[in-house]
Amino acid sequence: MPHKEKERNLIYSGRLPLPDLKNIKIIQIIGPSGAGKTTLISTLKDNYDLCEGRVQTPIRYTTRQVRFNELHSENKHLDHSEFKNKIDTGEINIYWNRQLTENQIDFFGFSIPKNINNQIFVLSGNNGITKGINISHQEIRTDNILTIGVFADSEVRRQRIIERSPDIYKNLPKEFSKRVQDPTIIVDHCHFLIKNSSCTKSDFTNTFLTIIKSILTDQEVPHTMGLHQTEGE
């Protein structure tokens, strides 16, 4: 984790070289369970006009089980054969998988329109993306994808996961432990990271919106937000 004297800072630079922000077509949000990915997607939906109508949050296809109290507007659940069929027909053109337990592999993907034009698509990912992402879209390349990582202390995430998914906490102890103890060092796979522990929800979401608006207006992310090179996580 960043040094204690820097905990007041909300935003950090990751270890991936920053792409040309003028060419960004995809922004993918990654981070462990309970870090705040869904919160950021909801923030974009609530600020559609602020984002000039250019920022889209497509529904995510997944083969994982439906969670307790899940927002169905974020995910469309498929079985494995349905998911594969959408890949084969080209409907799902960005996808990856995540293995939580020895016998459980979940798939996730998105359907991005053929003609992107001037739009930017923000995708809610997870740390499975760090193992590799499959892209079949003609306009999307790795150099026009910006990755934003979100992170929070494990105890903070533990409480959030219990509140969000009590069924996993009670019935699937191995999966629950895997989610809380996610060992992925996301700083190695991100361009920016946002901390979501010692700040208010509005600070967290406003930090994210500032990054989005900076990209839309071809400006650098303000250094006054505490941007500095992350020394570790």
For each residue, the residues with C-beta under 8 A, 3 or more apart:
1: 153 232 233
2: 6 7 9 12 195 230 231 232 233
3: 6 7 231
4: 7
5:
6: 2 3 9 226 228
7: 2 3 4 195 198
8: 198 226
9: 2 6 12 195 225 226 227 228
10: 194 195 199 203 204 207 225 226
11: 192 193 194 195 207 211 221 225 226 227
12: 2 9 187 192 193 194 195 226 227 228 229 230
13: 18 191 192 193 227 228 229 230
14: 147 149 186 187 188 189 190 191 192 193 230
15: 187 188 189 190 230
16: 147 188 189 190 191
17:
18: 13 21 191
19: 23 24 143 144 145 146 191
20: 23 24 143
21: 18 24 146 214 215 218
22: 218
23: 19 20 143 144
24: 19 20 21 27 120 144 145 146 215
25: 116 119 120 121 139 140 144 145
26: 94 112 120 121 122 123 140 144 145 146
27: 24 120 121 122 123 145 146 147 148 212 215
28: 122 123 125 129 133 145 146 147 148
29: 37 40 41 122 123 124 125 147 148 149 150
30: 37 125 126 127 129 130 147 148 149 150 186 189 190
31: 35 36 37 126 127 149 150 151 186
32: 35 126 127 151 152 157 179 182 184 186
33: 126 157 161 179 180 182
34: 152 156 157 158 159 160 161 164 179 180
35: 31 32 150 151 152 157 196
36: 31 39 40 150 152 194 196 204
37: 29 30 31 40 41 124 125 126 150
38: 41 42 71 74 124
39: 36 42 43 196 201 204 205
40: 29 36 37 43 44 122 124 150 204 205 208
41: 29 37 38 44 45 57 74 122 124
42: 38 39 45 46 71
43: 39 40 46 47 205 208 209
44: 40 41 47 48 51 55 57 122 212
45: 41 42 48 57
46: 42 43
47: 43 44 50 51 209
48: 44 45 51 53 55
49: 52 53
50: 47 209 213
51: 44 47 48 54 55 212 213 216
52: 49 55 216
53: 48 49
54: 51 118 119 120 216
55: 44 48 51 52 119 120 121 122 212 216
56: 119 120 121 122
57: 41 44 45 121 122 124
58: 110 111 112 121 123
59: 73 74 75 76 110 111
60: 74 75 76 108 109 110 123 124
61: 75 76 78 83 86 92 95 107 108 109 110 111
62: 75 76 77 78 83 106 107 108 109
63: 77 78 79 80 83 106 107 108
64: 77 106 108
65: 77
66: 70 77
67: 70 164 165 167 168
68: 164 165 166 167 168
69: 164
70: 66 67 74 75
71: 38 42 74 75
72: 75
73: 59
74: 38 41 59 60 70 71 124
75: 59 60 61 62 70 71 72
76: 59 60 61 62
77: 62 63 64 65 66
78: 61 62 63 82 83 86
79: 63 82 83
80: 63 83 84 107
81: 84 85
82: 78 79 85 86
83: 61 62 63 78 79 80 86 87 92 95 107 109
84: 80 81 87 88
85: 81 82 88 89
86: 61 78 82 83 89 91 92 109 111
87: 83 84 90 91 92 95 109 136
88: 84 85
89: 85 86
90: 87 93 136
91: 86 87 111
92: 61 83 86 87 95 109 110 111
93: 90 109 110 111 112 135 136 137 140
94: 26 109 110 112 123 133 134 135 136 137 140
95: 61 83 87 92 107 108 109 110 133 134
96: 107 108 109 125 128 129 131 132 133 134
97: 105 106 107 108 128 131
98: 105 106 108 126 127 128 131
99: 104 105 106 128
100: 104 105 106 175 178 179
101: 104 174 175 178
102:
103:
104: 99 100 101 175
105: 97 98 99 100
106: 62 63 64 97 98 99 100 128
107: 61 62 63 80 83 95 96 97
108: 60 61 62 63 64 95 96 97 98 125 126 128
109: 60 61 62 83 86 87 92 93 94 95 96
110: 58 59 60 61 92 93 94 95 121 123
111: 58 59 61 86 91 92 93
112: 26 58 93 94 116 121 137 140
113: 116
114: 137 138
115: 139
116: 25 112 113 119 121 139 140
117:
118: 54
119: 25 54 55 56 116
120: 24 25 26 27 54 55 56 215 216
121: 25 26 27 55 56 57 58 110 112 116
122: 26 27 28 29 40 41 44 55 56 57 212
123: 26 27 28 29 58 60 94 110
124: 29 37 38 40 41 57 60 74
125: 28 29 30 37 96 108 128 129
126: 30 31 32 33 37 98 108 129
127: 30 31 32 98 130 182 184 186
128: 96 97 98 99 106 108 125 131
129: 28 30 96 125 126 132 133 147 189
130: 30 127 184 186 188 189
131: 96 97 98 128
132: 96 129
133: 28 94 95 96 129
134: 94 95 96
135: 93 94 140 141 142
136: 87 90 93 94
137: 93 94 112 114 140
138: 114
139: 25 115 116
140: 25 26 93 94 112 116 135 137 144 145
141: 135 144 145
142: 135 145
143: 19 20 23
144: 19 23 24 25 26 140 141
145: 19 24 25 26 27 28 140 141 142
146: 19 21 24 26 27 28 191 192 215
147: 14 16 27 28 29 30 129 189 190 191 192
148: 27 28 29 30 190 191 192 193 194 208 211
149: 14 29 30 31 186 187 189 190 192 193 194
150: 29 30 31 35 36 37 40 193 194 195 196
151: 31 32 35 186 193 194 195 196 197 233
152: 32 34 35 36 156 157 160 195 196 197
153: 1 156 157 197
154: 157 158 180 181
155: 158 159
156: 34 152 153 159 160 196 197
157: 32 33 34 35 152 153 154 160 161 179 180
158: 34 154 155 161 162 180
159: 34 155 156 162 163
160: 34 152 156 157 163 164
161: 33 34 157 158 164 165 168 169 176 179 180
162: 158 159 165 166 169
163: 159 160 166
164: 34 67 68 69 160 161
165: 67 68 161 162 168 169 176
166: 68 162 163 169 170
167: 67 68 170 171 172
168: 67 68 161 165 171 172 175 176 179
169: 161 162 165 166 172 173 176
170: 166 167
171: 167 168
172: 167 168 169 175 176
173: 169 176 177
174: 101 177 178
175: 100 101 104 168 172 178 179
176: 161 165 168 169 172 173 179 180
177: 173 174 180 181
178: 100 101 174 175 181 182
179: 32 33 34 100 157 161 168 175 176 182
180: 33 34 154 157 158 161 176 177
181: 154 177 178
182: 32 33 127 178 179
183:
184: 32 127 130 189
185: 188 189 233
186: 14 30 31 32 127 130 149 151 189 190 193 233
187: 12 14 15 149 190 193 230 232 233
188: 14 15 16 130 185
189: 14 15 16 30 129 130 147 149 184 185 186
190: 14 15 16 30 147 148 149 186 187 193
191: 13 14 16 18 19 146 147 148
192: 11 12 13 14 146 147 148 149 211 221 227
193: 11 12 13 14 148 149 150 151 186 187 190 230 233
194: 10 11 12 36 148 149 150 151 204 207 208 211
195: 2 7 9 10 11 12 150 151 152 198 199
196: 35 36 39 150 151 152 156 199 204
197: 151 152 153 156
198: 7 8 195
199: 10 195 196 203 204 207
200: 203 204
201: 39 204 205
202: 205 206
203: 10 199 200 206 207
204: 10 36 39 40 194 196 199 200 201 207 208
205: 39 40 43 201 202 208 209
206: 202 203 209 210
207: 10 11 194 199 203 204 210 211 225
208: 40 43 148 194 204 205 211 212
209: 43 47 50 205 206 212 213
210: 206 207 213 214 221 222 225
211: 11 148 192 194 207 208 214 215 221
212: 27 44 51 55 122 208 209 215 216
213: 50 51 209 210 216 217 219
214: 21 210 211 217 219 220 221 222
215: 21 24 27 120 146 211 212 218
216: 51 52 54 55 120 212 213
217: 213 214
218: 21 22 215
219: 213 214
220: 214 223
221: 11 192 210 211 214 225 227
222: 210 214 225 227
223: 220 227
224:
225: 9 10 11 207 210 221 222
226: 6 8 9 10 11 12
227: 9 11 12 13 192 221 222 223
228: 6 9 12 13
229: 12 13
230: 2 12 13 14 15 187 193 233
231: 2 3
232: 1 2 187
233: 1 2 151 185 186 187 193 230
